[in-house]
Amino acid sequence: MKTVPKKAKNKSKKQKKKREMANVVQELYQTCSEVFADGDHQIAGYIPPAPDIERLKSVLDRMKPEDLNLSPNMPMFRRSSTAQEASHPRITYIELHECDQFSIGIFCLPPSAVIPLHNHPNMTVFSKLLFGALRIKSYDWVDDGTSSTSKINTGEITHRQDGIRLAKVHMDSDVTSPYNASVLFPAAGGNMHCFTALTACAILDVLGPPYSESEGRHCTFFQDFPYDKFSGGAEELVPTDEEVTKKYAWLQEIEKPEDYIDGGPS
């Protein structure tokens, strides 16, 4: 019997792994192409049909770090030795694909790295935590921002004269992989979110459609404030009900934070 050299065996294993990896990524790409292929994606706030959302979620839920050749031991997931970057770790973004209909990319976060609070205007976004532990805080607007009045039917003040708007907390918790893919929508599901890495993390993101300045999908960043931060706060919402007021916050638009990411979408 002919013996296969060890080098040949290793080469064969590597080639098989590359083929498997390519197949997984190809399946994700093909599914995204089908889910976001409908011409209605050009309509502001278009959301794919529920069966398509579940189909794409299913593909993402099956994906593992090794499918994308990722490991927490890689340099981009380590803390920097410099004092500045140690206190504000930089995030690396790996673009896998981007077209007019959708984008696929990976956010690589060292421990303590933060993706600042930001929005996804008229977009449906799928996020899959591939490995690590992550703190997620997300919000949705209390109203759609189209009304010129500062009050809605319940009597809640949703706009301040200084441009700060009222948002409701959608999620404020820690998650650890394995963790199923989450989905946010144009006006629900936590459209504005902030991620803080508790350990090294990899997040696979699918945006449909991606950010586009020319089409009005600009990434806006925010600072959040407790509901009772401002005068006329908590008592206007639910008097003396502290637990309910914790479910709301004021968001103020800020400039894009500098130097927090390498190669990120904009």
C-alpha positions in Angstrom: 0.0 0.0 0.0 1.3 3.4 -1.0 1.9 5.8 1.9 0.7 9.4 1.5 3.4 11.8 2.7 2.5 13.9 5.8 3.0 17.1 3.9 0.6 15.9 1.2 -2.0 15.1 3.9 -1.7 18.5 5.5 -2.0 20.2 2.1 -5.1 18.1 1.3 -6.7 19.1 4.7 -5.9 22.8 4.0 -7.4 22.6 0.6 -10.5 20.9 1.9 -10.9 23.5 4.6 -10.6 26.3 2.0 -13.3 24.7 -0.1 -15.6 24.3 2.9 -15.0 27.9 3.9 -15.7 29.1 0.4 -18.9 27.1 0.3 -20.2 28.7 3.5 -19.4 32.2 2.4 -20.9 31.5 -1.0 -24.1 30.3 0.6 -24.3 33.5 2.7 -23.6 35.6 -0.4 -26.2 33.7 -2.5 -28.9 34.0 0.3 -28.3 37.7 0.7 -28.5 38.1 -3.1 -31.9 36.4 -3.1 -33.3 38.1 0.0 -32.3 41.6 -1.1 -32.9 41.1 -4.9 -36.4 42.5 -4.9 -36.6 45.9 -6.6 -38.5 47.2 -3.6 -35.2 47.6 -1.7 -35.1 51.0 -3.4 -38.2 52.0 -1.4 -37.2 53.8 1.9 -37.7 51.5 4.8 -38.2 48.3 2.7 -38.2 45.1 4.9 -37.7 41.7 3.3 -40.6 39.2 3.8 -40.6 37.2 7.1 -39.7 33.9 5.4 -36.6 35.5 3.8 -35.6 37.0 7.1 -35.8 33.6 8.8 -33.9 32.0 5.9 -31.0 34.4 6.2 -31.0 34.2 9.9 -30.7 30.4 9.6 -27.6 30.7 7.4 -26.0 33.1 9.8 -26.8 30.9 12.9 -24.9 28.0 11.3 -21.8 30.0 10.7 -18.7 29.5 12.9 -15.5 31.5 13.3 -13.5 28.8 11.5 -15.8 29.2 8.5 -14.3 32.7 8.1 -10.8 31.7 9.2 -11.1 33.7 12.4 -9.6 33.1 15.8 -9.4 35.2 19.0 -5.6 34.7 18.9 -5.3 36.8 15.8 -3.5 40.2 16.2 -6.5 42.3 15.5 -8.3 40.9 18.5 -5.5 41.7 21.0 -5.1 44.7 23.2 -2.6 47.2 22.0 0.6 47.9 24.0 0.4 51.6 23.5 -1.3 53.6 26.3 -3.7 55.4 23.9 -5.0 52.4 22.1 -5.1 50.4 25.3 -7.6 52.8 26.7 -9.5 53.1 23.4 -8.9 49.9 21.5 -9.3 50.2 17.7 -11.7 48.0 15.8 -10.9 46.3 12.5 -13.6 46.0 9.8 -13.2 43.3 7.2 -15.3 43.8 4.1 -16.4 40.6 2.4 -18.8 42.1 -0.1 -20.7 45.4 -0.8 -23.1 46.3 -3.6 -26.1 48.5 -3.9 -28.4 45.9 -2.4 -26.4 44.7 0.6 -23.1 44.5 2.3 -21.4 41.7 4.3 -18.6 42.5 6.8 -16.9 41.5 10.0 -16.2 43.7 13.0 -13.2 42.5 15.0 -13.1 43.9 18.5 -10.3 43.6 21.1 -11.4 43.5 24.7 -13.0 46.8 25.9 -13.4 48.1 22.3 -16.6 50.0 21.7 -18.7 50.5 18.6 -20.4 53.8 19.5 -24.1 54.3 19.5 -25.3 54.8 15.9 -28.3 54.3 13.7 -29.2 52.4 10.5 -31.6 54.6 8.5 -34.1 52.7 6.4 -32.1 49.5 6.7 -32.6 45.9 7.8 -29.5 44.7 9.6 -28.5 41.1 10.7 -25.8 40.7 13.3 -24.2 37.4 14.3 -21.8 37.2 17.3 -19.2 34.6 16.1 -17.2 34.4 19.3 -16.7 36.3 22.5 -18.9 38.2 25.0 -20.6 41.5 24.2 -22.7 44.2 26.0 -25.5 45.4 23.7 -27.5 48.5 24.3 -30.1 49.5 21.7 -32.9 51.9 21.2 -35.8 52.8 19.0 -37.4 56.2 18.7 -40.6 56.8 20.6 -42.0 58.5 17.5 -41.0 58.6 13.9 -39.6 62.2 14.0 -42.0 63.5 11.4 -44.4 65.4 13.7 -43.8 69.1 14.3 -45.3 68.9 17.8 -43.4 68.0 20.9 -46.1 65.8 22.3 -47.8 62.6 21.3 -51.2 61.2 22.4 -49.9 59.8 25.7 -48.6 63.2 26.6 -45.0 62.2 26.5 -42.6 64.9 25.4 -40.6 63.3 22.5 -38.6 66.3 21.2 -36.7 69.0 23.0 -36.0 72.4 21.5 -32.3 71.6 21.5 -32.9 68.7 19.1 -32.6 65.9 21.6 -35.2 63.1 21.0 -36.8 60.5 23.2 -36.0 56.9 22.6 -37.1 53.7 24.3 -34.6 51.0 25.3 -34.9 47.9 23.2 -32.1 45.9 24.8 -29.6 46.4 27.5 -27.8 43.2 28.4 -24.7 41.0 28.0 -24.6 38.2 25.4 -22.1 35.4 24.9 -21.5 33.2 21.9 -23.0 30.9 20.7 -25.8 33.5 20.2 -28.3 33.5 17.4 -28.3 36.3 14.9 -30.3 39.3 15.8 -32.2 41.5 13.3 -33.0 45.2 13.5 -35.4 47.1 11.3 -35.9 50.7 10.1 -38.2 51.6 13.0 -37.9 48.6 15.4 -35.7 45.9 16.8 -33.1 48.4 18.3 -32.2 50.4 15.2 -29.7 52.4 17.2 -27.2 50.3 19.0 -23.9 50.3 20.8 -21.6 47.3 21.3 -19.0 47.0 24.0 -16.6 44.0 23.9 -16.3 42.2 27.2 -13.8 39.9 25.6 -12.3 39.7 22.1 -15.3 39.5 19.8 -16.1 39.0 16.1 -19.4 40.2 14.8 -20.6 39.3 11.3 -22.9 42.0 9.9 -25.3 42.0 6.9 -26.7 45.4 6.0 -29.6 45.6 3.5 -29.2 48.0 1.9 -25.8 49.4 3.0 -25.1 53.0 4.1 -25.2 55.5 1.2 -24.9 59.3 1.5 -26.4 59.8 -1.9 -29.5 57.8 -1.0 -30.0 59.4 2.4 -28.6 56.5 4.5 -26.0 58.4 6.5 -24.6 56.8 9.7 -25.4 59.1 12.6 -23.8 58.8 16.0 -25.5 59.6 19.3 -24.9 60.3 23.0 -27.5 58.9 25.4 -28.7 60.5 28.6 -31.0 59.2 31.3 -34.6 60.3 31.0 -34.4 62.4 34.2 -31.2 64.1 33.1 -33.1 67.2 31.9 -35.6 69.4 33.7 -39.2 68.4 33.2 -38.1 64.8 32.8 -39.3 61.7 34.6 -42.4 63.3 36.1 -43.8 63.9 32.6 -43.5 60.3 31.6 -44.7 58.2 34.5 -44.7 59.9 37.9 -42.7 58.1 40.7 -42.3 55.0 38.5 -38.5 54.6 38.5 -38.6 51.2 36.7 -40.5 52.5 33.8 -38.4 55.7 33.4 -35.3 53.4 33.1 -36.8 52.1 29.8 -36.4 55.6 28.2 -33.5 57.8 27.4 -32.7 61.0 25.5 -30.5 60.8 22.5 -28.4 63.7 21.1 -26.7 63.6 17.7 -22.9 63.9 17.9 -20.0 64.1 15.5 -18.6 60.8 14.3 -16.0 59.6 16.9 -12.5 59.7 15.5 -10.1 56.8 15.1 -12.2 54.1 16.6 -12.2 51.8 13.6 -10.0 50.7 10.7 -11.8 50.2 7.4 -15.4 50.5 8.6 -18.5 51.3 6.6 -19.8 54.8 6.6 
